[in-house]
Amino acid sequence: MENINILEELFDRKKISIIKLFLRNKEEEFYLREVSRLTKIPPATTFRILRELVRLNIIKEMSVKTSKLYVLNMNKNVEYLDSILKEERRIIDQFVDEARYLSGIEMIVQHGEEREDKANILIIGKDVDPDEIKKICGDIKAAYGFSIHSLTLTLDQFEQMSSMGLYQGHKVVLFKRRIE
């Protein structure tokens, strides 16, 4: 079972997904609908999970007029969760976790074999901001010394280049947006 996150297999994937969102954005405040949209979890389920995480002192809830904002509550339990979840993620998975929420991305494909210090990634979508991709790649390079070489293509360009044989060999679809 390649690339399976053991924590997600053992525990509620939706809860882990929400915790990971907050851990990746430690200082950021989110509205319920933002958490729901970014994690692709229905609002009612998101609300239930956030209530539980507040009760467990993992997330703080703040009231602003008639709305509620949620932010990570940094404490020893959260630091422990962060250390466990970081160890479970491959660097490529971390890239996908961050990039998949960018506007316009339809698919993320790893092309060629991942090496110890680098990987080639194809970002497929429409109107994808290349500066955001460069920022994520730069952050990963700074944190881990791991280079991600990315190329952004539209779906049509990718299909044309694939049909011409330009992207033969080992390919792994790391993320594909569901069409609803």
C-alpha positions as CSV (number, residue, x, y, z in Angstrom):
1,M,0.0,0.0,0.0
2,E,2.2,2.7,-1.4
3,N,2.0,6.3,-0.1
4,I,-0.7,5.6,2.5
5,N,-0.6,7.9,5.5
6,I,-1.0,5.5,8.4
7,L,-2.6,8.0,10.7
8,E,-5.3,8.7,8.1
9,E,-5.9,5.0,7.8
10,L,-6.2,4.5,11.5
11,F,-8.2,7.6,12.4
12,D,-10.9,9.8,10.9
13,R,-9.4,11.2,7.6
14,K,-11.6,14.3,7.8
15,K,-10.4,15.2,11.3
16,I,-6.8,14.7,10.2
17,S,-7.3,16.8,7.1
18,I,-8.7,19.7,9.2
19,I,-5.8,19.4,11.8
20,K,-3.3,19.4,8.9
21,L,-4.8,22.6,7.5
22,F,-4.3,24.4,10.8
23,L,-0.8,23.0,11.3
24,R,0.2,24.2,7.8
25,N,-1.2,27.7,8.6
26,K,-0.3,28.0,12.3
27,E,-1.1,31.8,12.7
28,E,-4.0,32.0,10.2
29,E,-7.6,32.5,11.3
30,F,-10.3,30.6,9.4
31,Y,-14.1,30.9,9.1
32,L,-16.0,27.6,9.2
33,R,-16.8,27.9,5.4
34,E,-13.1,28.5,4.6
35,V,-12.1,25.3,6.5
36,S,-14.9,23.4,4.7
37,R,-13.9,24.7,1.3
38,L,-10.2,24.2,1.7
39,T,-10.5,20.6,3.1
40,K,-13.5,19.6,0.8
41,I,-15.4,18.5,3.9
42,P,-19.2,19.4,4.1
43,P,-19.9,22.4,6.4
44,A,-22.0,20.4,8.9
45,T,-19.2,17.8,9.3
46,T,-16.6,20.6,9.5
47,F,-18.6,22.3,12.3
48,R,-18.9,19.1,14.3
49,I,-15.1,18.4,14.0
50,L,-14.2,22.0,14.9
51,R,-16.4,21.8,18.0
52,E,-14.6,18.7,19.0
53,L,-11.1,20.2,18.3
54,V,-12.1,23.3,20.4
55,R,-13.2,21.0,23.2
56,L,-9.8,19.2,23.0
57,N,-8.0,22.6,23.2
58,I,-6.4,22.1,19.8
59,I,-8.3,24.9,18.1
60,K,-9.4,28.2,19.6
61,E,-12.7,29.7,18.7
62,M,-13.1,33.5,18.6
63,S,-16.2,35.5,18.1
64,V,-16.2,38.5,15.7
65,K,-19.6,40.2,15.6
66,T,-21.9,37.4,14.5
67,S,-19.2,35.2,13.1
68,K,-16.7,32.8,14.6
69,L,-13.1,32.4,13.6
70,Y,-10.9,29.4,14.3
71,V,-7.2,29.4,14.9
72,L,-4.6,26.8,16.1
73,N,-4.1,26.8,19.8
74,M,-0.4,26.3,20.2
75,N,0.3,24.1,23.3
76,K,2.2,20.9,24.1
77,N,-0.6,18.7,22.6
78,V,-0.6,20.6,19.4
79,E,3.2,20.5,19.2
80,Y,3.0,16.7,19.6
81,L,0.4,16.4,16.9
82,D,2.5,18.5,14.6
83,S,5.6,16.3,15.2
84,I,3.6,13.1,14.5
85,L,1.9,14.5,11.3
86,K,5.2,16.0,9.9
87,E,6.9,12.6,10.3
88,E,4.1,10.9,8.4
89,R,4.3,13.2,5.3
90,R,6.7,12.8,2.5
91,I,8.1,16.1,1.2
92,I,6.2,15.6,-2.1
93,D,3.0,15.1,-0.1
94,Q,3.6,18.3,1.7
95,F,4.0,20.1,-1.7
96,V,0.7,18.7,-2.8
97,D,-1.0,19.6,0.4
98,E,-0.1,23.2,-0.1
99,A,-0.4,23.5,-3.9
100,R,-3.8,21.8,-4.3
101,Y,-5.6,24.7,-2.7
102,L,-4.3,27.2,-5.3
103,S,-6.7,28.6,-7.7
104,G,-6.9,26.9,-11.1
105,I,-5.1,23.7,-10.3
106,E,-6.8,20.7,-11.8
107,M,-4.1,18.1,-11.5
108,I,-0.6,17.6,-10.0
109,V,1.5,14.9,-11.6
110,Q,5.0,13.6,-10.7
111,H,7.0,12.9,-13.8
112,G,10.0,10.7,-13.6
113,E,11.4,9.0,-10.5
114,E,11.7,10.9,-7.2
115,R,15.3,11.1,-6.1
116,E,16.7,11.8,-2.7
117,D,17.1,15.5,-3.4
118,K,14.7,16.4,-6.2
119,A,11.5,15.7,-8.1
120,N,9.8,16.9,-11.3
121,I,6.2,18.0,-10.9
122,L,3.7,19.0,-13.6
123,I,1.0,21.5,-12.5
124,I,-2.0,21.2,-14.8
125,G,-4.7,23.8,-14.8
126,K,-5.9,27.1,-16.0
127,D,-4.6,30.5,-14.8
128,V,-2.4,29.0,-12.1
129,D,-0.2,31.7,-10.4
130,P,3.4,30.6,-11.0
131,D,4.7,32.8,-8.2
132,E,2.6,30.8,-5.7
133,I,4.1,27.6,-7.0
134,K,7.7,29.1,-6.8
135,K,7.0,30.2,-3.2
136,I,6.0,26.7,-2.1
137,C,9.0,25.1,-3.9
138,G,11.3,27.7,-2.3
139,D,9.9,27.0,1.2
140,I,10.4,23.3,0.7
141,K,13.9,23.8,-0.6
142,A,14.8,26.1,2.4
143,A,13.3,23.7,4.9
144,Y,14.5,20.3,3.6
145,G,17.1,21.0,0.9
146,F,14.8,19.2,-1.5
147,S,14.3,20.7,-5.0
148,I,10.9,20.5,-6.8
149,H,11.2,21.4,-10.4
150,S,7.7,22.4,-11.7
151,L,6.2,23.1,-15.0
152,T,2.7,24.6,-15.4
153,L,0.6,23.5,-18.3
154,T,-3.1,23.7,-19.3
155,L,-4.9,20.4,-19.6
156,D,-4.9,20.7,-23.4
157,Q,-1.2,21.3,-23.5
158,F,-0.5,18.3,-21.2
159,E,-2.7,16.0,-23.3
160,Q,-1.1,17.2,-26.6
161,M,2.4,16.8,-25.2
162,S,1.5,13.4,-23.8
163,S,0.1,12.3,-27.2
164,M,3.4,13.4,-28.8
165,G,5.3,11.1,-26.4
166,L,6.9,14.0,-24.5
167,Y,5.8,12.7,-21.1
168,Q,6.5,9.0,-21.4
169,G,7.9,7.0,-18.6
170,H,7.0,7.0,-14.9
171,K,4.1,9.3,-14.0
172,V,2.1,9.4,-10.8
173,V,-1.0,11.5,-10.4
174,L,-0.6,13.1,-7.0
175,F,-3.8,15.1,-7.0
176,K,-6.8,15.4,-9.3
177,R,-9.7,17.8,-8.6
178,R,-13.0,16.1,-8.6
179,I,-15.5,17.4,-11.0
180,E,-18.7,18.1,-9.2
